[in-house]
Amino acid sequence: MRQARKPVLLLLAALLVAATAACGKNDNNADKTTKVRFSEVIRSIFYAPHYVAMSQGFFKDQGLDVDMNTAQGSDKGAAALIAGTADISLIGPETTIYIFNQKGEKTLKAFHQLTIKDGSFLLSREKLDGFKWSDLQGKTVIGWRPGSSPQMVLNSTLLKEGVKDVNVVTNIAAPAMAGAFASGQGDFIQLFEPVASTLIKEGKAYYVASLGEAFGSYPETSYVATSDFMKKNPEVVRKFSKAVTEGARWLQTASSDDVLKALKPFFDATPDDIILQSVERYKKQMTWSTTPALSQDQFDILQNVLVENGVLKAADKVGKLDDVVDNSFAAAAGKD
């Protein structure tokens, strides 16, 4: 009997070893998935490549589990990085300059340029035929907080067009802007998609102009992390940049049905036609780059705008791009 039981015991032992090895293999795979705490500046179709990277599994393919929250402002997104409550933030690259000039313990670096034009649109309360920027003279515009990219782009556009005496309201929180306009405040409003098209569809505003087309090239939003995080986690940053680049490329050729399916989970309260219209508006003005390095030319434009708007002294311009930008990850993603 003892001899008969021995093969059975050996078989059970072999099965136990196999099961243990299988569990160990699953655990190793789980360990390869890295959680990334991510903060977006606002929720907007302006950032469609990021949502595509999430819904199409491009982050997952890179072994990244992206935990996303909405900061409601570049200042808050930068603060989350400094406080250590976010690993990567999608914010205006000007924040890297502000933090660098503070000479604090932590510095920020932009590593991937997502948008290369401003993404806001100017809407009017009354229908206008043949809009001219001078139509804003003596009027009130509901705009963005002081020092934010859309606020500075609007101001620089007004300076370029020689328009004076425009009352730009900058103290209304981003989520409340459309509601304030709908309730009767302001003659014009500056909004991102899909909120702009939603207000138009509801008959509460009329399309006037694209700030992105009016101003031209401008590095509005970048993925940013602390220098320490990038040094400790270069593979995470590289994979993150690659996934977003895949998202931008996917948008170039995807069908309307596929685009809608990819973005709907992030804009479930937005009508399908507005989602698609918003994407087309941003594609038309060539908002997203598939070669996402922040060039020296764009960095110079950014710093000139900061000086022009009085938030940066000319003497405090950052002399070396590398002090606040690391293009190595975007360059690699662009080549892949």
N, C-alpha and C positions, 0 to 999 in steps of 0.2 A: 504493500500500500504506500509505503514511504517513497518507493521509486516512482510510483504512478503520480504522486502529488508533486514531485520535483519539477517536471516539465510545466505543470500548470502554474506553479509559483514563479518559474522563470519567465513565463509568458506575461503574467501579471506585472512583474517587475519591469519588463520591457515596455509594456503599455504605459506604465507610470512614468518612466523616463521620457518616452515620446511625448506624453501629455505635458510634462514639465517643460520640455524643450519648446513645445508649441506655445505655451504660455509666455515663456521667456522671449520668444520671437515677437509675439504680439506686443509685449511690453516695450521692446526695443523700438518697434515701429511707432508706438505712441510717443516715445521719448523724442522721436524725430520731428514731431509736430510742435512748432514753437508759437506760443501765444504772443500776439503783438497788440498792445493797448494803443488804439489809434483815435485821434481827435480830428474831426473835420471842422472847418470854420463855420459853415452853414450848410443846410441841406439844399442843394440846387443841382439841376441838370447840367449846370456849368461844369460839374465834376463827374460827368457820366462815365469816363473811362475807369474811374475807381469802382463805381457800382458794378460795372460790367465785369471787372476783375474778380469781384466777390461772387456775383451770381453765376458766372461761367466757370467758376472753380479754378481760376488762374492762380489765386493765392494758395488755394488748397494744393494744387499741383506742385507748388514750391515748398510745401510743408509748413505753411503759415496759417495760423488761426487768428484772423483779424477781428478784434473786439472793438467795435466802432461806437463813438458817441459824438454828439454835436456840441461844439463849444459856444457858438453864437458870437464869434469875433476872433480875429487874429491875436489880439492881446490876451484873450483867455486861453487860446490854444498854445501860445508861447509860455504862459504862466504854468500850464499843465506840464510842459516839458521841464521847466526849471524846478518845479515842485516834485517831479518824479512820478506824477500820476498818469502820464502818457509817455509812450516810447517814441512815437512818430506823430507829428501834427501836419495837417494840410493848411497852411497859412500864407500870408503875404511874406515874401522873402525880405521885405524891409525890416521885419522883426529881428532878423539875424544881425542887421547893422546896429539897431538900437541896443541890443544886448551886448554886442561886441564893444561898443563905445562906453558902456557902463563899467567895463573892466572888472566884472564880478568873477566869482569862482567858476561859474559855468558859462560856456559859450554855445551858440547854436550854429548849425551849418545846414544850408539847403543842399539836397542831393539829387533832386529830380524836379524839373520844371514841368508842371502839368498843363498850365494855360499860358498862352503867349499873347493874349489880348484881354482887355477888360470884358467882363461878361454881363454888364448891366445895360438896361435899355431905358430910354426916357419916354414917359407916357404923359399925356395931357388930359385935363378934365374936359376940355372942349375940343371938338374936331377941328384940326387945322389943315388948310391946304397950302402946300409949298412952305413947309416949316423952315425958318431961318433961326440960327442961334440967338440973334438979336431979339427974337420973340420972347426970350426969357427976361429981358430987361424989365425991372419993376415988378417981377412976379416972384412967387414963393415956390420953391422946390423942396419936396421932402427927400432928403438925401441920407447918407450914411455917416457914421460917427467920425469925428475929426481924426485925421491921421490914417484912416483906413484907405485901402487902395481905391475903391470906387469913389470915395469923397475926393481924393487927390486927383484922380483922372478927370472927374467932372470939373474941378476947379482949374486944372491946367488947360482943359478944352475951352473953358470960358475965357481964360487969359489969352489963349491962342486966337480965339475968335474976336477978341476985343470987347467982350460983353461985360458991362458993369451993372451995379445996383441990382444984383440978384440975391434974394433972401433964401439962402440954403439952410433948411432946418436939419440939424445934426444931432438932436438929443432924443430922438424916438428910437426905441429898441427895434432891432431888425424884425422880429416876429410881429411887431405891432404896426409897421409902416403901412402896409396895404390897408389894414383896417382904419387907420387914421385918415388916409386919403379917401376911402370909400365913405367915411362919415362926414366929409366936407372940408377937411384940412388941405391946404395947398392948391396951387394951380397945376403943378407938375409933380411927378414922382419918378425916382430912379430905382428900378427893380431888376432882380435876376429872374431867370426862368426856373420853374414854370409859373411863378407867382405873377409875372408880368402878363403872360398870355391868359391866365385865369381871370385877371381883372378886366382885360379887354373883352373876353368872351362873355363876362357878366354884364357888359355894357356900362362899366363904371370908369373906363379910361380908353384912350385912343393911342395907338402907336405913333411915336414921333421920330425917334432916332436910336441908333446903336452907338453907345459910347466906344465900343471896341473898334468899330469902323471909323468913327470920327477921330479918335486919338491915334490909332495905329498900334504898332508893336509895343507891348508892355508886359513884363513878367509878373502877372497878377498873383498867381498862387503856386507855391512850391511845397514839396514834402520836406519837412525839416525835423532834425533830431539834435540832441546834444552831441558835442564832440566826443564826450566820454562814451555814450551809447554806441556811436559809430565805430569807435576804436575797439570796443569790447564785442560788438556784434556785426562785423562787416558782412558776414554771409546773410544775415537777416536783412540788412539794408540792400544788398545786391539782389536777393530774391524778391524783395518788395518792389524794387524799381523794375525788375523784369516783368513781374505780374501786371503792373499798371501799364507798362509799354504794350504788353499783349492786349490789354483792354482797349487802348487807343487805336491799335491797328485793327482790331476786330470791328470797331465801330465804322471804319472806313468802307467796309464791304458788306456788312450785315444787312439783311433784309429788314423792312419795317416791322414785320411780324416778330422777328428775332430780337430786334432792338426793344420793342414794347415788352416782350416777355422778360428780357433781362433787367429792365428798369422798373417795371411795375411794382415789384416788392418794396421798392424804396419810395415810391410815390403812389401808394395805393388809393389815396383820396383824389388823385389828379386824373381827369378824363384822358382816355387813350389818345385822342386827337391832339391834345395840348402837349402831351409827352413827346409825340413824334414831331410836332411843329417846333418845339423847343430845341430838340436835337438838330433839326434841319437848320435853324437859325444859327446855332453855334458852329455847325459844320460849314455853313456858307461863309462865315467870317473867318474861317480857318483858325479856330480857337485852340485845338489840341495838336500838339507836336508828337510825332513818333520818334523824334531824335531829341530826347528830353534834357539835354545839357543846358545850363543857364550860361549863355554866351557873354563875352565881355561887352559886346555892344548893348545887349539888353540890360546888363548890370549898370552900364553907364547911363542908359535911359532912366532906370529906376532911381539912381542917386540924383540925377538932375531934377527929376520930379519931386523928390524929397526936399531938395534945396529950394526949388521954386515954391513949394508949399509951406516953407518955413519950419519944417519939422526936423531938418538937418542943416547944420551950418556947413558952408563950403569947406571950411578948414577941417571938419570932422568926417569928410568922405573917407571911406575905407579904400586905401591905396591898392591893396592886393586882393584880387578876387578870391584867392585860395584861403584867405582868412575867414570867410563866411560861407564859402561854397566848396563842395567836393564833387566835382563832375565825373569822377572815375566810375561811379556806379551807373550813372545815366549813359555814359559813353559805352560801357559794356552792354547795357540793355539795348541801346540803339543799334549795335552791331549784330546782336544775336538774331 
